[in-house]
Amino acid sequence: MGTDFSIRSGLLVLLLLLGPLTVLWPVESSLIAPLFRDVTVAAGLDFLHDPGIKGQFNMPEIMGSGCALLDYDGDGDLDLFLVQGTDLGEIKSPTGQVGLRQNSSRPGRPPVRPAGRSGHRLFRNELIPSGRLSLTDVSTKAGVDRNSYGMGVAVGDIDSDGDQDLVVTGYGPDLLFRNNGNGTFTEAGVEAGIADPRWSTSAAFFDYDLDGDLDLYVTNYVDFTLAGNKRCTSATGENDYCTPAAYRPVPDILYRNDGRGNFTDVTSQSKIGSIAAPGLGVTVADFDRDGWPDIYVANDGAANLLWINQRDGTFVENGLLSGSAYAMSGIPRAGMGATAGDYDNDGDPDVLVTNLTREGFTLFRNNGRGLFDDFSDQVDLTRASFRSTGFGVGWFDYDNDGWLDLFAANGAVTIVEKLKGEIYPYHQLNQLFHNESGGQRLREVPPVDEPVLQLSEVSRGAAFGDIDNDGDIDILVSNNRGRARLVQNMTGGRGHWLGVKLDSSGPNRHGIGALVSLHRRNGPVLVRQVHTDGSYLSANDSRLHFGLGAEQNVVRLVVRWPDGREQVIDRPPIDRLLTITGPERPVRQD
């Protein structure tokens, strides 16, 4: 014990000599290699978010923006998409009027948008064929550098041509970037029927009616307009951003796809429009395990919603009855991000919702029938997240041990008291939680062990995927009024793994909504769902990832395609990516 104390004491002295790093808990041990490293500069990711701040504390400024990981050019590696803001005064409000220009009265200058870097940004990954993680900005060439006040992004193949398309939500009309299959996109939001002008946030592609094509769910927030901007103050009287309670909530939207990438608003007939709430996060999964996708929405300061699919084109809201509308306190929390995943390996999707500082994150554990318990305290999550305002979030097995861990991108929305006087006093530390004791505890990884967790920024979006194709999951983080961060997983060979990519020859080419079960000789069955949604304003890699730990004997993979077909692959090889193309075609090893 004396030796351990000396090591920790010496490390603490060294940290104090190196710089003003705040240690929020006792140092456990930092004599281990970091799990992650920031490769933003090394990879060539040059993106600065511009919220268009004019000193008037317009609410959209503090809420954006998101990011996505996708293989837009189909070359086998993940590319990056970053959602940009702009001058709110140039954006049409929900009433159709161009916003009023406002003079800047806030101390400090907002970051200057680099010349030629306005609009949304797309970075092509040069990993294939170069073998090196390197990013090239192809935004202008690809045709996605459109100016809009962006919030979120959703990824899906809307016309079943094999190419991933993009929807960008925001304040003002939503955008649809159709992938032309030649490295370029065409913006077609109006033509496709999705250019709703209300303030939209997160979105999700999924096949709600199981007709073989991807439909679209868009969360809407509140009825903010520049002309109706309200003055709000912090607890100590300074001008600050309002909470959503200052404005009326807006119903979400459900669009039905006609199979060719054209959408019809079915919000009313599906019953989704029966409730107006300040929606921020959305995640889709088969929560009651009836074979049909359901929708979970995190609402800011209102009850969260669980839309149960009735299998006839309609949904019933079951949040309160299911136990997932509120945390155990029964009081609405400021739900921001939402993610679904089987963190306890019992075969059903559990839900994690990020909330405001002094509320703590909420873990809703599924009992397998779409009924939930607030399990946050039991896994020690409430205490660890109490100091954070969480946004982007994801379940992912960062160390390949077979259990889903958790990452949260944090950043305040109202002035942090101890940061008062700074130009942008909203930054916080992001958090990583390790799943331990078979889902019995989510232990926070101390920032002293991880340099990337020592960065205090105003983080918003988080997207998850294997960007360097080395068998572990990396993270793309977007920061409000800051630079995006690319965080590379360095766990390497700490555990075996298996990647799964679905590539059907029919509609819904990437198998969105399919369930894949991995049966091992030792340990519980691992169940993953193919999706790109979740987190906050962001979209993830559609490829599935299974951490296997020391296990080298996978008995079989079972794929349940969205149309109900099942496909069994006996004794699949491990430590590689398998492409599964449907029962009628062979499995390919990449």
VMD Tcl script that draws the C-alpha trace (Angstrom):
set ca {
  {0.00 0.00 0.00}
  {2.91 2.34 0.77}
  {4.36 1.87 -2.71}
  {0.99 2.52 -4.35}
  {0.53 5.68 -2.28}
  {4.01 6.93 -3.26}
  {3.32 6.37 -6.95}
  {0.00 8.20 -6.80}
  {1.45 11.06 -4.77}
  {4.38 11.45 -7.16}
  {2.05 11.49 -10.15}
  {-0.11 14.15 -8.56}
  {2.92 16.39 -7.93}
  {4.06 15.88 -11.51}
  {0.64 16.84 -12.86}
  {0.62 20.03 -10.81}
  {4.05 20.96 -12.13}
  {3.05 20.30 -15.75}
  {-0.01 22.51 -15.82}
  {-3.42 23.51 -14.45}
  {-5.16 20.14 -14.73}
  {-7.99 19.81 -12.24}
  {-8.03 16.35 -10.62}
  {-11.62 15.62 -9.64}
  {-10.92 12.37 -7.78}
  {-7.98 10.45 -6.30}
  {-5.46 9.28 -8.87}
  {-5.86 5.49 -9.28}
  {-2.98 4.73 -11.64}
  {-1.69 6.27 -14.84}
  {1.16 3.83 -15.45}
  {-0.77 2.30 -18.34}
  {-0.88 3.17 -22.02}
  {-3.83 5.41 -22.93}
  {-6.83 3.69 -24.48}
  {-7.45 6.52 -26.94}
  {-5.50 9.28 -28.63}
  {-6.49 12.48 -30.39}
  {-5.47 12.13 -34.06}
  {-7.37 15.20 -35.29}
  {-4.33 17.06 -36.56}
  {-2.35 13.99 -37.64}
  {-5.24 12.73 -39.77}
  {-5.89 16.14 -41.34}
  {-9.32 16.86 -39.85}
  {-9.71 20.65 -40.08}
  {-13.22 21.66 -39.03}
  {-14.30 24.59 -36.87}
  {-17.96 24.87 -35.91}
  {-19.49 28.31 -36.42}
  {-22.72 28.84 -34.43}
  {-23.15 32.37 -35.81}
  {-23.08 34.05 -32.41}
  {-24.26 37.68 -32.50}
  {-24.55 38.40 -28.79}
  {-28.31 37.98 -28.58}
  {-28.28 34.49 -27.01}
  {-30.41 32.96 -29.74}
  {-31.19 29.45 -28.54}
  {-30.05 27.50 -31.66}
  {-26.48 28.79 -31.15}
  {-25.86 26.63 -28.09}
  {-27.49 23.40 -29.30}
  {-25.53 22.32 -32.41}
  {-24.10 20.50 -34.09}
  {-23.66 16.84 -35.07}
  {-21.47 14.54 -37.15}
  {-21.54 11.26 -39.04}
  {-19.34 8.32 -39.99}
  {-20.26 6.71 -43.32}
  {-18.67 5.10 -46.35}
  {-20.04 7.53 -48.93}
  {-17.82 6.30 -51.78}
  {-18.13 2.58 -51.06}
  {-14.38 1.94 -50.89}
  {-14.47 0.08 -47.57}
  {-13.38 2.78 -45.12}
  {-15.34 5.34 -43.12}
  {-15.53 8.95 -44.22}
  {-16.50 11.91 -41.99}
  {-19.35 14.41 -42.30}
  {-19.54 17.51 -40.07}
  {-22.64 19.71 -39.77}
  {-21.97 23.43 -39.93}
  {-23.85 26.48 -38.67}
  {-23.99 29.92 -40.24}
  {-25.46 33.38 -39.68}
  {-28.96 32.87 -38.28}
  {-30.00 36.16 -39.84}
  {-29.68 34.62 -43.30}
  {-31.92 31.61 -42.55}
  {-35.64 31.53 -43.16}
  {-37.53 31.15 -39.90}
  {-40.42 28.67 -39.50}
  {-42.73 31.49 -40.62}
  {-40.85 31.69 -43.90}
  {-39.39 35.12 -43.16}
  {-35.68 35.83 -43.36}
  {-34.27 36.39 -39.88}
  {-33.50 39.85 -38.55}
  {-29.82 40.83 -38.52}
  {-28.49 41.57 -35.08}
  {-25.50 43.50 -33.77}
  {-22.87 41.78 -31.68}
  {-22.79 42.91 -28.05}
  {-21.14 39.90 -26.43}
  {-17.56 40.23 -25.19}
  {-15.05 38.17 -27.09}
  {-15.00 37.36 -30.78}
  {-16.51 34.16 -32.17}
  {-14.13 31.99 -34.17}
  {-13.56 33.18 -37.71}
  {-14.78 30.77 -40.37}
  {-11.78 29.98 -42.63}
  {-12.09 31.27 -46.19}
  {-13.61 28.67 -48.47}
  {-14.67 26.49 -45.53}
  {-18.28 27.60 -45.10}
  {-21.09 25.09 -45.32}
  {-21.24 21.45 -44.25}
  {-18.02 19.47 -44.64}
  {-17.23 16.01 -45.99}
  {-13.81 14.44 -45.45}
  {-12.79 11.43 -47.53}
  {-10.76 8.76 -45.73}
  {-7.67 7.74 -47.70}
  {-7.10 4.56 -45.67}
  {-8.04 2.52 -48.72}
  {-5.93 2.18 -50.77}
  {-3.11 4.13 -49.07}
  {-3.07 2.06 -45.86}
  {-2.78 5.26 -43.80}
  {-5.50 7.15 -41.91}
  {-5.55 10.47 -43.74}
  {-8.46 12.79 -44.50}
  {-9.10 14.96 -47.55}
  {-11.72 17.72 -47.57}
  {-13.93 16.97 -50.59}
  {-16.92 19.10 -49.54}
  {-16.99 21.37 -52.58}
  {-16.23 18.62 -55.07}
  {-18.93 16.40 -53.52}
  {-21.50 19.22 -53.53}
  {-22.36 19.17 -49.82}
  {-20.92 22.58 -48.85}
  {-24.40 24.07 -48.69}
  {-24.98 26.93 -46.25}
  {-27.76 26.16 -43.81}
  {-28.10 26.45 -40.06}
  {-27.42 22.78 -39.52}
  {-28.13 20.74 -36.40}
  {-28.05 17.02 -37.08}
  {-27.40 14.40 -39.72}
  {-28.96 11.03 -40.56}
  {-27.46 8.41 -42.88}
  {-29.29 5.81 -44.95}
  {-29.69 4.39 -48.45}
  {-33.07 5.90 -49.33}
  {-33.35 4.53 -52.88}
  {-31.69 1.10 -52.42}
  {-28.97 1.84 -54.96}
  {-26.20 0.79 -52.56}
  {-25.00 4.33 -51.80}
  {-25.53 6.06 -48.47}
  {-27.51 9.31 -48.59}
  {-27.59 12.17 -46.05}
  {-30.32 14.20 -44.37}
  {-29.23 17.37 -42.60}
  {-31.65 18.82 -40.05}
  {-31.54 22.31 -38.63}
  {-33.14 25.66 -38.06}
  {-34.85 26.19 -41.39}
  {-35.66 23.69 -44.17}
  {-34.04 20.28 -43.85}
  {-31.70 19.13 -46.62}
  {-31.46 15.81 -48.44}
  {-28.17 15.00 -50.15}
  {-28.77 12.19 -52.63}
  {-25.64 10.17 -53.29}
  {-25.02 10.02 -57.04}
  {-22.65 7.06 -56.73}
  {-19.75 8.92 -58.34}
  {-18.42 10.83 -55.33}
  {-20.97 13.64 -55.59}
  {-24.33 14.48 -54.05}
  {-27.40 16.36 -55.25}
  {-29.45 18.36 -52.75}
  {-33.13 17.40 -53.17}
  {-34.91 18.18 -49.90}
  {-37.79 20.06 -51.52}
  {-38.24 17.54 -54.34}
  {-38.17 14.61 -51.91}
  {-40.74 16.21 -49.60}
  {-38.70 16.60 -46.42}
  {-37.85 20.34 -46.44}
  {-39.92 21.16 -43.36}
  {-38.88 24.61 -42.03}
  {-39.35 23.95 -38.32}
  {-36.38 23.67 -35.96}
  {-35.42 20.00 -36.25}
  {-32.70 18.19 -34.34}
  {-31.92 14.45 -34.44}
  {-33.23 12.12 -37.12}
  {-33.31 8.37 -37.77}
  {-33.69 6.17 -40.85}
  {-35.60 2.92 -40.29}
  {-38.24 0.76 -42.00}
  {-41.27 1.31 -39.77}
  {-43.74 -0.52 -42.06}
  {-41.34 -3.31 -43.13}
  {-42.00 -2.71 -46.83}
  {-38.29 -2.87 -47.64}
  {-37.33 0.80 -47.84}
  {-36.06 3.30 -45.29}
  {-38.50 5.75 -43.74}
  {-37.44 8.82 -41.78}
  {-38.21 10.07 -38.27}
  {-37.28 13.69 -37.49}
  {-37.37 15.16 -33.97}
  {-38.50 18.76 -33.67}
  {-37.61 21.00 -30.75}
  {-39.44 24.28 -30.03}
  {-41.04 27.14 -31.98}
  {-38.13 29.56 -31.58}
  {-37.91 32.47 -34.03}
  {-35.43 35.33 -34.15}
  {-38.24 37.85 -33.94}
  {-39.59 36.08 -30.85}
  {-36.24 35.62 -29.11}
  {-36.76 35.96 -25.35}
  {-34.36 37.42 -22.80}
  {-33.23 34.92 -20.19}
  {-30.67 35.20 -17.41}
  {-28.47 32.93 -15.33}
  {-29.00 32.36 -11.62}
  {-26.68 35.29 -10.92}
  {-28.38 37.67 -13.34}
  {-26.16 37.54 -16.47}
  {-27.71 37.22 -19.90}
  {-27.82 33.54 -20.83}
  {-29.52 31.04 -23.09}
  {-33.14 30.14 -22.36}
  {-34.40 26.69 -21.44}
  {-36.98 25.08 -23.76}
  {-39.69 26.03 -21.26}
  {-39.57 29.56 -22.71}
  {-41.06 28.32 -26.01}
  {-43.83 26.03 -27.20}
  {-42.81 22.47 -28.11}
  {-43.34 21.15 -31.63}
  {-44.49 17.64 -32.72}
  {-42.00 15.36 -34.42}
  {-42.42 14.19 -38.03}
  {-42.62 10.71 -39.57}
  {-42.03 10.39 -43.32}
  {-42.92 7.30 -45.36}
  {-40.62 6.37 -48.23}
  {-42.21 5.38 -51.56}
  {-39.25 3.14 -52.38}
  {-37.63 5.63 -54.73}
  {-36.43 8.08 -52.08}
  {-39.49 10.33 -52.14}
  {-41.27 10.91 -48.84}
  {-44.82 11.50 -47.65}
  {-45.58 13.09 -44.29}
  {-47.56 10.46 -42.34}
  {-47.23 12.16 -38.95}
  {-50.98 12.52 -38.46}
  {-52.18 9.09 -39.61}
  {-49.38 7.31 -37.72}
  {-50.43 9.11 -34.46}
  {-46.91 10.48 -34.01}
  {-48.31 14.01 -34.27}
  {-50.63 13.53 -31.28}
  {-47.97 14.76 -28.85}
  {-45.88 17.94 -28.98}
  {-42.63 17.76 -27.02}
  {-39.13 19.36 -27.18}
  {-37.38 16.45 -28.89}
  {-33.58 16.22 -29.05}
  {-32.47 12.59 -29.25}
  {-33.97 9.57 -31.01}
  {-33.04 5.91 -31.16}
  {-34.91 3.08 -32.89}
  {-35.02 -0.56 -31.77}
  {-37.40 -3.47 -31.34}
  {-37.92 -2.82 -27.64}
  {-40.74 -5.35 -27.13}
  {-39.15 -7.98 -29.40}
  {-42.18 -8.45 -31.65}
  {-40.16 -8.07 -34.86}
  {-41.24 -4.48 -35.56}
  {-39.16 -1.33 -34.90}
  {-40.19 1.05 -32.11}
  {-39.03 4.63 -31.47}
  {-37.60 6.17 -28.30}
  {-37.35 9.97 -28.08}
  {-35.42 11.94 -25.44}
  {-37.23 15.20 -24.66}
  {-35.71 18.27 -23.04}
  {-37.62 19.05 -19.85}
  {-40.60 16.85 -20.70}
  {-41.52 13.18 -20.50}
  {-39.52 10.97 -22.84}
  {-41.60 9.12 -25.43}
  {-41.70 5.44 -26.37}
  {-43.62 4.91 -29.59}
  {-44.63 1.23 -29.85}
  {-45.23 0.03 -33.41}
  {-48.76 -1.34 -33.85}
  {-47.82 -3.12 -37.10}
  {-50.58 -1.33 -39.03}
  {-48.84 1.96 -39.81}
  {-49.67 3.50 -36.43}
  {-47.88 3.89 -33.10}
  {-49.04 4.04 -29.47}
  {-47.08 6.15 -27.00}
  {-46.14 3.95 -24.04}
  {-43.46 5.89 -22.20}
  {-45.29 6.28 -18.90}
  {-46.73 2.76 -18.78}
  {-43.39 1.22 -19.78}
  {-41.43 3.06 -17.09}
  {-39.22 4.90 -19.58}
  {-40.83 8.36 -19.56}
  {-39.17 9.52 -16.34}
  {-36.30 8.57 -14.09}
  {-37.11 7.04 -10.72}
  {-37.84 10.49 -9.28}
  {-40.86 10.85 -11.56}
  {-39.74 14.34 -12.57}
  {-38.99 15.26 -16.21}
  {-35.30 15.65 -16.95}
  {-33.50 17.55 -19.70}
  {-33.14 14.60 -22.04}
  {-30.63 15.30 -24.81}
  {-28.93 12.22 -26.26}
  {-30.33 8.69 -26.47}
  {-28.81 5.35 -27.37}
  {-30.09 1.77 -27.31}
  {-27.96 -1.33 -26.77}
  {-27.82 -4.59 -24.86}
  {-25.40 -3.49 -22.13}
  {-26.21 -6.46 -19.84}
  {-26.11 -9.16 -22.55}
  {-29.60 -10.47 -21.83}
  {-30.75 -10.17 -25.44}
  {-32.86 -7.00 -25.39}
  {-32.06 -3.31 -26.02}
  {-31.63 -1.05 -23.00}
  {-31.80 2.76 -23.25}
  {-29.38 5.39 -21.99}
  {-30.47 9.07 -21.89}
  {-28.09 11.94 -21.16}
  {-29.40 14.84 -19.08}
  {-28.52 18.17 -17.52}
  {-25.88 18.87 -14.85}
  {-27.13 17.89 -11.39}
  {-29.63 15.43 -12.89}
  {-27.35 12.56 -13.89}
  {-27.72 10.25 -16.86}
  {-30.57 7.73 -16.89}
  {-30.18 4.03 -17.65}
  {-33.49 2.35 -18.47}
  {-33.01 -1.42 -18.23}
  {-35.34 -3.47 -20.44}
  {-37.00 -6.58 -19.01}
  {-37.35 -8.10 -22.50}
  {-40.97 -7.10 -23.01}
  {-40.52 -3.36 -23.49}
  {-40.90 -2.54 -19.79}
  {-38.12 -0.64 -18.08}
  {-36.54 0.04 -14.68}
  {-34.36 3.04 -13.85}
  {-31.12 1.21 -13.10}
  {-28.86 4.29 -12.97}
  {-28.05 4.17 -9.26}
  {-27.41 0.43 -9.26}
  {-24.62 0.74 -11.83}
  {-23.16 3.84 -10.14}
  {-24.01 6.07 -13.12}
  {-26.01 8.82 -11.41}
  {-23.20 9.95 -9.14}
  {-20.55 9.81 -11.85}
  {-22.59 11.83 -14.35}
  {-24.08 14.32 -11.86}
  {-21.61 17.07 -12.79}
  {-22.17 16.72 -16.57}
  {-24.58 17.96 -19.21}
  {-24.53 15.10 -21.68}
  {-25.33 15.16 -25.39}
  {-23.77 12.66 -27.84}
  {-23.71 9.17 -26.35}
  {-23.13 5.60 -27.45}
  {-22.89 2.03 -26.24}
  {-19.75 0.45 -27.71}
  {-17.29 -2.23 -26.64}
  {-14.09 -0.20 -26.65}
  {-11.83 -2.92 -25.21}
  {-13.32 -5.93 -27.06}
  {-14.21 -7.81 -23.88}
  {-17.76 -8.64 -24.99}
  {-19.53 -6.02 -22.85}
  {-20.83 -2.67 -24.10}
  {-19.15 0.35 -22.54}
  {-20.35 3.96 -22.68}
  {-19.04 7.28 -23.97}
  {-20.72 10.65 -23.38}
  {-19.91 13.97 -25.07}
  {-20.57 16.75 -22.56}
  {-20.98 20.51 -22.61}
  {-23.22 22.93 -20.72}
  {-26.07 25.00 -22.19}
  {-26.14 27.66 -19.48}
  {-23.19 29.44 -17.87}
  {-21.02 27.20 -15.69}
  {-20.55 29.16 -12.47}
  {-16.84 28.42 -12.05}
  {-16.21 29.50 -15.67}
  {-17.92 32.87 -15.29}
  {-15.87 35.57 -16.97}
  {-14.58 33.35 -19.76}
  {-15.55 34.15 -23.35}
  {-17.51 30.89 -23.72}
  {-18.17 29.52 -20.21}
  {-19.89 26.25 -21.17}
  {-17.10 23.69 -21.55}
  {-16.98 20.37 -19.68}
  {-15.03 17.11 -19.75}
  {-16.28 14.18 -21.80}
  {-16.67 10.83 -20.04}
  {-15.90 7.17 -20.68}
  {-17.48 4.39 -18.62}
  {-16.23 0.80 -18.49}
  {-18.79 -2.00 -18.15}
  {-17.73 -4.19 -15.25}
  {-18.95 -7.25 -13.35}
  {-21.23 -8.35 -16.16}
  {-23.24 -5.15 -16.40}
  {-23.37 -4.55 -12.66}
  {-21.27 -1.38 -12.75}
  {-20.40 1.37 -15.21}
  {-17.08 2.62 -13.84}
  {-15.91 6.03 -14.99}
  {-12.43 5.93 -16.51}
  {-10.41 8.68 -14.73}
  {-9.25 11.51 -17.01}
  {-5.79 11.26 -15.45}
  {-5.40 7.99 -17.36}
  {-6.69 9.37 -20.66}
  {-5.39 12.63 -22.20}
  {-8.40 12.85 -24.55}
  {-10.66 12.96 -21.47}
  {-8.73 15.97 -20.13}
  {-9.97 18.21 -22.97}
  {-12.65 20.54 -21.65}
  {-14.83 21.61 -24.58}
  {-18.47 22.27 -25.46}
  {-19.08 18.86 -26.98}
  {-22.30 17.93 -28.74}
  {-22.32 15.15 -31.33}
  {-20.57 11.78 -31.13}
  {-20.39 9.16 -33.88}
  {-18.95 5.66 -33.44}
  {-17.22 3.35 -35.91}
  {-13.97 1.60 -36.83}
  {-12.36 4.38 -38.86}
  {-8.99 2.66 -39.29}
  {-10.38 -0.88 -39.85}
  {-8.23 -2.38 -37.09}
  {-10.99 -4.14 -35.15}
  {-11.86 -1.58 -32.47}
  {-14.31 1.32 -32.33}
  {-13.16 4.93 -32.72}
  {-15.09 8.14 -31.97}
  {-15.76 11.34 -33.88}
  {-16.77 14.22 -31.58}
  {-18.23 17.53 -32.73}
  {-17.81 20.62 -30.55}
  {-20.02 23.68 -30.42}
  {-17.97 26.77 -31.37}
  {-14.90 24.57 -31.48}
  {-12.92 22.09 -33.53}
  {-14.12 18.58 -34.24}
  {-12.06 15.80 -32.63}
  {-11.16 12.42 -34.09}
  {-10.41 10.00 -31.27}
  {-8.59 6.81 -32.25}
  {-9.00 3.65 -30.19}
  {-5.59 2.23 -29.26}
  {-6.68 -0.96 -27.49}
  {-5.55 -2.98 -30.50}
  {-5.09 -6.67 -29.72}
  {-6.49 -6.64 -26.19}
  {-9.30 -8.94 -27.34}
  {-10.54 -10.86 -30.34}
  {-13.33 -9.37 -32.43}
  {-15.66 -9.89 -35.34}
  {-17.09 -7.25 -37.66}
  {-20.29 -7.81 -39.63}
  {-21.49 -5.86 -42.65}
  {-24.86 -6.60 -44.24}
  {-25.17 -6.01 -47.98}
  {-28.38 -7.38 -49.40}
  {-29.10 -7.53 -53.11}
  {-32.65 -6.31 -52.48}
  {-34.13 -3.19 -50.88}
  {-32.77 -1.84 -47.58}
  {-29.36 -2.85 -48.88}
  {-27.51 -2.34 -45.57}
  {-30.05 -4.30 -43.52}
  {-31.08 -1.44 -41.23}
  {-33.09 -3.00 -38.40}
  {-31.65 -6.50 -38.77}
  {-30.66 -8.38 -35.60}
  {-27.44 -10.36 -35.53}
  {-26.78 -12.85 -32.72}
  {-23.31 -14.22 -32.03}
  {-23.24 -17.57 -30.22}
  {-20.04 -18.45 -28.38}
  {-18.83 -21.62 -26.73}
  {-18.25 -19.63 -23.56}
  {-20.26 -16.63 -22.40}
  {-23.68 -15.19 -23.17}
  {-25.06 -14.69 -26.68}
  {-24.20 -11.23 -28.03}
  {-27.04 -9.44 -29.83}
  {-26.51 -6.36 -31.99}
  {-28.92 -4.41 -34.20}
  {-27.92 -2.81 -37.50}
  {-28.55 0.92 -37.25}
  {-27.02 4.32 -37.86}
  {-29.20 6.33 -35.45}
  {-28.74 7.24 -31.79}
  {-26.38 9.55 -29.91}
  {-27.30 13.23 -30.46}
  {-27.58 14.90 -33.88}
  {-25.26 12.20 -35.23}
  {-25.06 9.01 -37.30}
  {-22.89 5.94 -36.77}
  {-21.15 3.25 -38.80}
  {-23.75 0.70 -39.96}
  {-21.27 -2.17 -39.61}
  {-21.67 -4.26 -36.46}
  {-18.83 -4.93 -34.02}
  {-18.56 -7.84 -31.59}
  {-15.83 -7.89 -28.96}
  {-14.87 -11.45 -28.04}
  {-12.19 -11.08 -25.37}
  {-10.14 -14.28 -25.16}
  {-12.87 -16.32 -26.88}
  {-11.71 -17.87 -30.16}
  {-14.56 -20.30 -30.74}
  {-17.60 -18.67 -32.26}
  {-20.19 -21.38 -32.77}
  {-22.43 -19.48 -35.17}
  {-23.86 -16.17 -36.29}
  {-27.61 -15.83 -36.76}
  {-28.91 -12.96 -38.88}
  {-32.58 -12.08 -38.65}
  {-33.19 -9.82 -41.63}
  {-35.88 -7.10 -41.32}
  {-38.27 -9.13 -43.50}
  {-38.13 -12.02 -41.01}
  {-35.74 -14.32 -42.92}
  {-33.05 -15.99 -40.84}
  {-29.57 -16.84 -42.01}
  {-27.10 -18.99 -40.06}
  {-23.33 -18.87 -40.55}
  {-21.60 -21.73 -38.75}
  {-18.15 -21.24 -37.24}
  {-17.41 -17.84 -38.74}
  {-13.74 -16.77 -38.72}
  {-12.79 -14.08 -36.21}
  {-10.58 -10.98 -36.15}
  {-11.91 -9.80 -39.51}
  {-14.90 -8.19 -41.19}
  {-17.52 -10.51 -42.70}
  {-19.82 -9.21 -45.42}
  {-23.13 -11.08 -45.35}
  {-25.09 -10.63 -48.54}
  {-28.24 -12.63 -47.80}
  {-29.19 -16.32 -47.86}
  {-29.03 -16.44 -51.64}
  {-25.40 -15.29 -51.85}
  {-22.14 -16.41 -50.13}
  {-20.51 -14.73 -47.14}
  {-17.44 -12.67 -48.01}
  {-14.40 -12.17 -45.77}
  {-12.81 -8.71 -46.07}
}
mol new
graphics top color blue
foreach p $ca { graphics top sphere $p radius 0.5 }
foreach p [lrange $ca 0 end-1] q [lrange $ca 1 end] { graphics top cylinder $p $q radius 0.2 }
display resetview
